[in-house]
Amino acid sequence: MPAPRTTLRRGLAAAALPLLAVALTACGYGSDAEEDDTKNLSAGGEKLSADSVKIGYFPNLTHATALVGIQEGLIAKELGGTSVKPSTFNAGPSEIEALNAGSIDIGFIGPSPSINGYTKSKGQSLRIIGGSASGGVKLVVNPDKIKTLDDLKGKKIATPQLGNTQDVAFLNWISEKGWKVDAQSGKGDVSVVRSDNKVTPDAYKSGSLDGAWVPEPTASKLVAEGGEVLLDESTLWPDDQFVITNIIVSQKFLDAHPDVVEAVLRGTVNTNKWINANPEKAKASANTALEKLSGKALPAEILDPAWESIKITDDPLAATLDAQAQHAVKAGLLDEPDLKGIYDLKPLNKILKAAGEPEVADAGLGVK
């Protein structure tokens, strides 16, 4: 299959696209994996071709498929005697490193670290094998200073980090308004302030920020501090959907253990079906998992609006990943990529077809 030709512009290879995943955590930003001791044993039965499968994900609502699927044992149920060994990460780069090192086999992760991991390995390290979540990103502003979108000019608006998914989306939105901002410095018609999601609510509360283009639950935390949602990013996309979380797999693991990969995907499909059929129970399950992982559950005033804005889906929404890559190119943060081969949706579509569900598309970026 074709190898990607893309290269990150100097200075961004280590700082931009790897950071794209950071906003998708919407919680702490560490580099170490933590083992999750929730329901990580399968329900018993015949073991598949691997003794275990190591699954990585973030302790965040946009990773609800993993949170709920592991919490409720829905993924383990499909694996028979093959056990699930979960690990949580607080940043995309460390999860990609773990995938490359074999510390995890399958991961839930954002679009931009998926792109970065694929291109840096010249298409050899990973494949996107399914979708997980869409949406959950909002522009929240100080209503005393900003009444309309045009009022953003001259204001200080936070994004999680230089070159991360929300940063690229905001830069693209600014460009489409006809305003100018230097992508590297953030200076221009709008002051783009790169602010860690952990500190953005306090910075907003202190008055040093006028708003932020951020993922959930940071957006709802800002609303709890008196902010107002001025724009939901989903309204900028066709059918109000864009990928926020993918399912990726190590190419080596996929080649060696296709039966295990299919079993995990059956588990995620069943999990997503259960989440969408039981949203309140699923929300509670996800919050219970978060409490176990972080020691603190989200309060209802943050949990409820955050959960409402995230759509759980099997569809990886491949066309939107390609568009996000093009937005990064437009912003000057990425050379033109060749993403052909980044998707392998054959196992997922086999499962969906067997379940009588519509198959999903790879936007021309699938393996041959």
ZAMARGU-4260 file (C-alpha; in steps of 0.2 Angstrom, whole numbers, plus 5000, padded with zeros to 4 digits):
<rodrens>
0) 5000/5000/5000 | 5006/5018/4997 | 5017/5025/5011 | 5012/5043/5016 | 5023/5057/5009
5) 5018/5069/5023 | 5031/5077/5034 | 5027/5089/5049 | 5034/5106/5047 | 5050/5110/5057
10) 5046/5113/5075 | 5029/5105/5074 | 5034/5087/5073 | 5036/5086/5091 | 5024/5100/5096
15) 5009/5101/5085 | 5001/5085/5079 | 5006/5074/5094 | 4997/5088/5104 | 4981/5086/5094
20) 4976/5072/5105 | 4979/5082/5121 | 4963/5091/5119 | 4953/5076/5117 | 4957/5070/5134
25) 4949/5086/5142 | 4957/5081/5158 | 4975/5079/5165 | 4990/5078/5154 | 5002/5065/5159
30) 5013/5054/5149 | 5012/5038/5159 | 5000/5024/5157 | 4990/5018/5171 | 4983/5001/5172
35) 4964/5000/5174 | 4958/4987/5186 | 4939/4987/5181 | 4931/4972/5173 | 4946/4967/5163
40) 4943/4948/5163 | 4933/4940/5150 | 4918/4930/5154 | 4927/4913/5151 | 4926/4901/5137
45) 4938/4896/5123 | 4953/4907/5121 | 4957/4916/5105 | 4973/4917/5096 | 4981/4928/5110
50) 4981/4926/5128 | 4976/4944/5131 | 4973/4960/5122 | 4980/4976/5129 | 4968/4991/5126
55) 4972/5009/5129 | 4960/5024/5131 | 4958/5041/5140 | 4948/5044/5156 | 4937/5055/5147
60) 4918/5055/5141 | 4923/5056/5123 | 4930/5038/5126 | 4914/5032/5132 | 4914/5017/5122
65) 4930/5011/5131 | 4924/5017/5148 | 4907/5008/5147 | 4913/4993/5137 | 4926/4989/5150
70) 4915/4994/5165 | 4901/4983/5160 | 4911/4969/5153 | 4903/4971/5136 | 4920/4970/5127
75) 4927/4955/5138 | 4911/4946/5134 | 4916/4944/5116 | 4933/4938/5119 | 4930/4921/5128
80) 4945/4915/5137 | 4956/4930/5130 | 4958/4943/5144 | 4957/4962/5142 | 4971/4972/5150
85) 4966/4990/5150 | 4978/5005/5152 | 4973/5023/5153 | 4983/5038/5145 | 4982/5057/5148
90) 4989/5062/5131 | 4989/5055/5113 | 5008/5055/5110 | 5011/5043/5125 | 4997/5031/5119
95) 5005/5031/5101 | 5022/5027/5109 | 5014/5013/5119 | 5006/5006/5103 | 5022/5006/5094
100) 5031/4998/5108 | 5018/4984/5110 | 5013/4990/5127 | 4995/4991/5120 | 4987/4983/5105
105) 4972/4993/5102 | 4968/5011/5107 | 4955/5024/5108 | 4962/5040/5102 | 4959/5056/5093
110) 4960/5059/5074 | 4976/5070/5074 | 4987/5058/5084 | 4981/5044/5073 | 4986/5054/5058
115) 5003/5058/5066 | 5007/5040/5071 | 5002/5034/5054 | 5012/5047/5044 | 5028/5046/5055
120) 5029/5027/5053 | 5026/5029/5034 | 5010/5019/5036 | 5017/5004/5045 | 5012/5006/5063
125) 4993/5007/5064 | 4976/5007/5056 | 4960/5015/5061 | 4948/5001/5062 | 4932/5010/5068
130) 4924/5025/5076 | 4919/5029/5093 | 4913/5047/5096 | 4908/5063/5087 | 4906/5080/5093
135) 4908/5087/5110 | 4918/5103/5106 | 4911/5121/5110 | 4916/5139/5109 | 4912/5146/5126
140) 4913/5164/5130 | 4911/5178/5143 | 4894/5184/5139 | 4898/5201/5147 | 4912/5204/5134
145) 4906/5194/5119 | 4888/5194/5112 | 4891/5188/5094 | 4904/5179/5084 | 4910/5195/5077
150) 4914/5201/5094 | 4928/5188/5095 | 4939/5200/5085 | 4952/5207/5097 | 4948/5195/5111
155) 4958/5182/5120 | 4952/5164/5116 | 4960/5149/5122 | 4963/5132/5113 | 4971/5117/5122
160) 4988/5118/5113 | 4997/5123/5098 | 4992/5112/5083 | 4980/5102/5093 | 4963/5097/5085
165) 4953/5111/5093 | 4967/5124/5089 | 4967/5119/5071 | 4948/5120/5070 | 4948/5137/5078
170) 4962/5143/5066 | 4952/5137/5051 | 4936/5146/5058 | 4946/5162/5060 | 4952/5160/5042
175) 4935/5158/5035 | 4930/5174/5044 | 4943/5183/5034 | 4953/5187/5049 | 4972/5184/5051
180) 4981/5175/5065 | 4999/5169/5065 | 4997/5150/5068 | 5013/5149/5078 | 5012/5164/5089
185) 4993/5165/5090 | 4994/5184/5087 | 4983/5193/5076 | 4965/5198/5074 | 4960/5186/5088
190) 4973/5182/5101 | 4974/5163/5102 | 4980/5158/5119 | 4986/5140/5121 | 4980/5135/5138
195) 4980/5117/5146 | 4963/5111/5149 | 4967/5109/5167 | 4970/5127/5170 | 4958/5135/5157
200) 4943/5136/5169 | 4953/5145/5182 | 4961/5157/5169 | 4943/5161/5163 | 4937/5164/5180
205) 4951/5176/5184 | 4947/5186/5168 | 4963/5182/5159 | 4953/5174/5145 | 4938/5180/5136
210) 4933/5162/5130 | 4939/5146/5124 | 4936/5133/5110 | 4938/5117/5120 | 4931/5099/5121
215) 4920/5092/5134 | 4919/5092/5149 | 4930/5108/5149 | 4917/5117/5140 | 4904/5113/5153
220) 4916/5118/5167 | 4917/5135/5159 | 4898/5136/5158 | 4898/5132/5176 | 4909/5147/5179
225) 4897/5159/5170 | 4902/5156/5152 | 4889/5154/5138 | 4890/5143/5123 | 4892/5154/5108
230) 4895/5140/5095 | 4895/5121/5095 | 4908/5115/5082 | 4896/5101/5076 | 4886/5114/5068
235) 4900/5118/5056 | 4901/5100/5049 | 4889/5090/5037 | 4876/5081/5047 | 4882/5089/5063
240) 4896/5076/5064 | 4915/5075/5065 | 4926/5063/5072 | 4933/5066/5090 | 4938/5048/5094
245) 4944/5033/5083 | 4948/5015/5087 | 4966/5011/5081 | 4976/4995/5081 | 4994/4990/5079
250) 4997/4984/5062 | 5007/4969/5069 | 4993/4964/5081 | 4980/4965/5067 | 4991/4954/5056
255) 4994/4942/5070 | 4977/4941/5079 | 4963/4946/5067 | 4951/4935/5077 | 4955/4945/5093
260) 4953/4962/5084 | 4936/4956/5077 | 4930/4951/5094 | 4935/4968/5102 | 4926/4976/5088
265) 4910/4966/5091 | 4912/4972/5109 | 4913/4990/5104 | 4898/4988/5092 | 4888/4980/5106
270) 4894/4993/5118 | 4889/5008/5106 | 4872/5000/5103 | 4869/4998/5122 | 4875/5016/5126
275) 4863/5023/5113 | 4848/5012/5119 | 4852/5016/5137 | 4859/5034/5138 | 4855/5037/5156
280) 4862/5020/5162 | 4877/5023/5150 | 4880/5040/5157 | 4880/5034/5175 | 4892/5019/5170
285) 4904/5031/5161 | 4904/5042/5177 | 4907/5027/5188 | 4922/5022/5177 | 4929/5040/5178
290) 4927/5040/5197 | 4937/5024/5198 | 4950/5030/5187 | 4952/5048/5193 | 4945/5047/5211
295) 4931/5060/5207 | 4915/5059/5197 | 4909/5073/5187 | 4895/5083/5195 | 4878/5083/5186
300) 4879/5101/5180 | 4895/5096/5170 | 4891/5078/5166 | 4874/5081/5159 | 4877/5094/5146
305) 4894/5086/5141 | 4886/5069/5138 | 4872/5077/5128 | 4884/5085/5116 | 4894/5069/5112
310) 4887/5056/5099 | 4893/5038/5101 | 4895/5030/5084 | 4903/5015/5075 | 4906/5026/5060
315) 4924/5033/5060 | 4918/5048/5049 | 4933/5046/5038 | 4929/5061/5027 | 4930/5073/5042
320) 4947/5066/5047 | 4953/5070/5030 | 4945/5088/5031 | 4954/5090/5048 | 4971/5086/5040
325) 4967/5098/5026 | 4963/5112/5039 | 4980/5109/5047 | 4988/5110/5030 | 4979/5127/5027
330) 4985/5133/5044 | 5003/5130/5039 | 5005/5116/5052 | 5006/5101/5041 | 5013/5097/5024
335) 5000/5089/5012 | 4998/5071/5018 | 4994/5055/5009 | 4982/5046/5021 | 4978/5032/5009
340) 4978/5016/5019 | 4975/5023/5036 | 4959/5014/5037 | 4955/4996/5038 | 4936/4994/5040
345) 4934/4977/5033 | 4933/4969/5050 | 4920/4982/5056 | 4910/4981/5041 | 4909/4962/5042
350) 4902/4964/5059 | 4890/4977/5054 | 4884/4967/5039 | 4881/4952/5050 | 4871/4962/5062
355) 4860/4969/5048 | 4868/4987/5051 | 4874/4998/5037 | 4892/4997/5032 | 4903/5013/5035
360) 4914/5021/5022 | 4933/5025/5022 | 4932/5041/5011 | 4944/5032/4999 | 4957/5031/5012
365) 4956/5012/5015 | 4968/4998/5012 | 4967/4989/4996
</rodrens>
